[in-house]
């Protein structure tokens, strides 16, 4: 017996909806949802620390970045673009008669063959320095195609961290960040703090007390030395890439993930 028209309509209408419902239930969380969940975890962590440690002391930390000094390695799409541009230059140009232009079609085909990185581009990327060869992480003249970030080891501690100091009374976070940079890096390293608002906040347990750290971002504008000069405050320092962060911040996985989001 053939199904009625009403039954057929139910089949044709309900099937796509069921498919969409199945799709919605299997869809991965969006980036916005993941960010909300991450922020919720940070708030829960803050509340737990305040409940156990009491009110927080305030401090300013600075994420100091040396931006890339040379071009990074090209992406695959950039290589494909250069190759396509070379082919278009050969085949889409004006066709001169052979008696005028000279050459053969074989030579044109050879000129249009896929090429490597242009010489003027290759000269600006992948430059290896003496600091790279020596793995001198105190030097700013390394990993020129990547961003470098300053980490320090305080004279009174044994853990690597970003430059930071307690906030003074009636001191804005930007003012405190500029003071931290002056005390840590001296006058020869020319840095600039970006903006007046923190880029992140982290609650840390320090010696049984709660330390709320406001992170500002600064860039190296010009440089004459490689870093900290105040030995009374800083026992050691390093300029590291984002991929090298786990080599220095290995005591707290949550803190490491937080810093990787800031970089």
FENSULUR-V223860 format. One record per residue. N is the residue number from 0. RES is the residue in one small letter. PHI is phi in whole degrees, -180 to 180 (999 if undefined). D_LAST is the distance of its C-alpha to the last C-alpha in whole Angstrom. Layout:
BEGIN
n->(N & N)
res->(RES & RES)
phi->(PHI & PHI)
d_last->(D_LAST & D_LAST)
END
This chain:
BEGIN
n->(0 & 1 & 2 & 3 & 4 & 5 & 6 & 7 & 8 & 9 & 10 & 11 & 12 & 13 & 14 & 15 & 16 & 17 & 18 & 19 & 20 & 21 & 22 & 23 & 24 & 25 & 26 & 27 & 28 & 29 & 30 & 31 & 32 & 33 & 34 & 35 & 36 & 37 & 38 & 39 & 40 & 41 & 42 & 43 & 44 & 45 & 46 & 47 & 48 & 49 & 50 & 51 & 52 & 53 & 54 & 55 & 56 & 57 & 58 & 59 & 60 & 61 & 62 & 63 & 64 & 65 & 66 & 67 & 68 & 69 & 70 & 71 & 72 & 73 & 74 & 75 & 76 & 77 & 78 & 79 & 80 & 81 & 82 & 83 & 84 & 85 & 86 & 87 & 88 & 89 & 90 & 91 & 92 & 93 & 94 & 95 & 96 & 97 & 98 & 99 & 100 & 101 & 102 & 103 & 104 & 105 & 106 & 107 & 108 & 109 & 110 & 111 & 112 & 113 & 114 & 115 & 116 & 117 & 118 & 119 & 120 & 121 & 122 & 123 & 124 & 125 & 126 & 127 & 128 & 129 & 130 & 131 & 132 & 133 & 134 & 135 & 136 & 137 & 138 & 139 & 140 & 141 & 142 & 143 & 144 & 145 & 146 & 147 & 148 & 149 & 150 & 151 & 152 & 153 & 154 & 155 & 156 & 157 & 158 & 159 & 160 & 161 & 162 & 163 & 164 & 165 & 166 & 167 & 168 & 169 & 170 & 171 & 172 & 173 & 174 & 175 & 176 & 177 & 178 & 179 & 180 & 181 & 182 & 183 & 184 & 185 & 186 & 187 & 188 & 189 & 190 & 191 & 192 & 193 & 194 & 195 & 196 & 197 & 198 & 199 & 200 & 201 & 202 & 203 & 204 & 205 & 206 & 207 & 208 & 209 & 210 & 211 & 212 & 213 & 214 & 215 & 216 & 217 & 218 & 219 & 220 & 221 & 222 & 223 & 224 & 225 & 226 & 227 & 228 & 229 & 230 & 231 & 232 & 233 & 234 & 235 & 236 & 237 & 238 & 239 & 240 & 241 & 242 & 243 & 244 & 245 & 246 & 247 & 248 & 249 & 250 & 251 & 252 & 253 & 254 & 255 & 256 & 257 & 258 & 259 & 260 & 261 & 262)
res->(x & x & x & x & x & x & x & x & x & x & x & x & x & x & x & x & x & x & x & x & x & x & x & x & x & x & x & x & x & x & x & x & x & x & x & x & x & x & x & x & x & x & x & x & x & x & x & x & x & x & x & x & x & x & x & x & x & x & x & x & x & x & x & x & x & x & x & x & x & x & x & x & x & x & x & x & x & x & x & x & x & x & x & x & x & x & x & x & x & x & x & x & x & x & x & x & x & x & x & x & x & x & x & x & x & x & x & x & x & x & x & x & x & x & x & x & x & x & x & x & x & x & x & x & x & x & x & x & x & x & x & x & x & x & x & x & x & x & x & x & x & x & x & x & x & x & x & x & x & x & x & x & x & x & x & x & x & x & x & x & x & x & x & x & x & x & x & x & x & x & x & x & x & x & x & x & x & x & x & x & x & x & x & x & x & x & x & x & x & x & x & x & x & x & x & x & x & x & x & x & x & x & x & x & x & x & x & x & x & x & x & x & x & x & x & x & x & x & x & x & x & x & x & x & x & x & x & x & x & x & x & x & x & x & x & x & x & x & x & x & x & x & x & x & x & x & x & x & x & x & x & x & x & x & x & x & x & x & x & x & x & x & x)
phi->(999 & -75 & -69 & -72 & -63 & -64 & -65 & -63 & -64 & -63 & -64 & -72 & -86 & -78 & -61 & -62 & -62 & -63 & -64 & -65 & -64 & -63 & -65 & -67 & -73 & -101 & -71 & -72 & -60 & -73 & -62 & -66 & -66 & -65 & -66 & -62 & -66 & -64 & -64 & -63 & -65 & -64 & -65 & -63 & -63 & -61 & -63 & -65 & -67 & -65 & -66 & -94 & -113 & 90 & -59 & -92 & -82 & -109 & -144 & -115 & -121 & -127 & -92 & -93 & -119 & -98 & -69 & -56 & -95 & -133 & -67 & -73 & -60 & -70 & -74 & -61 & -68 & -69 & -63 & -63 & -65 & -63 & -67 & -64 & -62 & -64 & -65 & -65 & -63 & -84 & -90 & -100 & -79 & -70 & -86 & -82 & -60 & -59 & -66 & -96 & -77 & 74 & 82 & -126 & -66 & -62 & -66 & -65 & -63 & -66 & -68 & -88 & -64 & -54 & -114 & -86 & -67 & -55 & -59 & -69 & -80 & -62 & -70 & -103 & -130 & 65 & -76 & -98 & -113 & -62 & -66 & -64 & -66 & -90 & 52 & -86 & -82 & -83 & -94 & -81 & -92 & -144 & 45 & -65 & -89 & -126 & -81 & -116 & -128 & -86 & -123 & -130 & -114 & -60 & -63 & -97 & -139 & -124 & -113 & -73 & -157 & -77 & -56 & -159 & -159 & -63 & -75 & -81 & -63 & 57 & -112 & -74 & -64 & -63 & -61 & -65 & -65 & -64 & -66 & -60 & -65 & -64 & -73 & -89 & -106 & 77 & -91 & -79 & -95 & -85 & -122 & -140 & -80 & -91 & 77 & -110 & -106 & -63 & -93 & -173 & -133 & -133 & -101 & -127 & -91 & -123 & 54 & 78 & -124 & -94 & -116 & -95 & -104 & -98 & -99 & -108 & -111 & -135 & -120 & -84 & -86 & -151 & -140 & -126 & -139 & -106 & 155 & -55 & -122 & -90 & -68 & -72 & -101 & -125 & -84 & -159 & -150 & -154 & -106 & -127 & -84 & -61 & -68 & -91 & -55 & -61 & -70 & -113 & -108 & -118 & -92 & -149 & -66 & -68 & -65 & -62 & -62 & -64 & -64 & -65 & -72 & -74 & -70)
d_last->(68 & 65 & 63 & 63 & 61 & 60 & 58 & 57 & 55 & 54 & 53 & 51 & 49 & 48 & 47 & 44 & 43 & 43 & 41 & 38 & 38 & 37 & 35 & 33 & 33 & 32 & 29 & 25 & 23 & 22 & 18 & 19 & 21 & 18 & 16 & 19 & 20 & 17 & 17 & 21 & 20 & 18 & 21 & 23 & 22 & 22 & 25 & 26 & 25 & 27 & 30 & 30 & 29 & 30 & 28 & 25 & 25 & 22 & 19 & 17 & 14 & 11 & 8 & 10 & 8 & 11 & 11 & 13 & 17 & 19 & 19 & 17 & 19 & 21 & 20 & 24 & 25 & 24 & 27 & 29 & 29 & 30 & 33 & 34 & 34 & 36 & 39 & 39 & 40 & 43 & 44 & 44 & 45 & 49 & 51 & 54 & 57 & 57 & 60 & 57 & 54 & 55 & 53 & 53 & 51 & 50 & 49 & 47 & 46 & 44 & 42 & 41 & 40 & 36 & 34 & 31 & 29 & 30 & 31 & 30 & 26 & 26 & 27 & 24 & 21 & 21 & 23 & 23 & 23 & 25 & 22 & 21 & 25 & 25 & 21 & 21 & 17 & 19 & 19 & 17 & 19 & 18 & 15 & 16 & 15 & 12 & 9 & 9 & 8 & 11 & 12 & 16 & 19 & 21 & 25 & 26 & 23 & 23 & 19 & 16 & 14 & 12 & 15 & 16 & 20 & 22 & 23 & 26 & 29 & 29 & 26 & 23 & 19 & 19 & 22 & 20 & 17 & 19 & 22 & 19 & 18 & 22 & 23 & 20 & 20 & 23 & 24 & 24 & 20 & 20 & 17 & 16 & 15 & 14 & 16 & 18 & 16 & 14 & 10 & 11 & 14 & 14 & 18 & 19 & 22 & 23 & 27 & 28 & 27 & 24 & 21 & 19 & 16 & 15 & 11 & 12 & 9 & 11 & 12 & 14 & 17 & 20 & 20 & 24 & 22 & 20 & 19 & 20 & 24 & 25 & 26 & 27 & 24 & 22 & 23 & 21 & 17 & 15 & 13 & 11 & 9 & 7 & 10 & 12 & 10 & 13 & 15 & 14 & 14 & 16 & 18 & 17 & 15 & 15 & 13 & 11 & 10 & 9 & 6 & 5 & 6 & 4 & 0)
END
